[in-house]
Amino acid sequence: MAERFFLYDDLEETKTRFVSFMGENQRFDLAIVRSDRYYGKQLVLDIQGSRFAIIGEDDLKEEGYLEHVFQLSEEDAEELKSFLTEIV
């Protein structure tokens, strides 16, 4: 068997916040991972929806981004954006 070729194999200290809240139409169960790896952006994991994205302020300003990446309606994406804007 050939030797495994790693592009990278790093260990990094992270800070993870688990948060759950109810929107008008759905429940959000999130894990928000902070590290130095993503240039000030945070890894946001939607635990119930099995989706994730690396999100920064610029991503929250991009129209339709949250709808696309988390497969949300416009209304649900606006609730998520409202929360993420407070913490990003």
Beta strands, then each sheet from edge to edge (+ up, - down):
strand 1: 15-22
strand 2: 27-34
strand 3: 42-46
strand 4: 51-55
sheet 1: 1+ 2- 3+ 4-
end
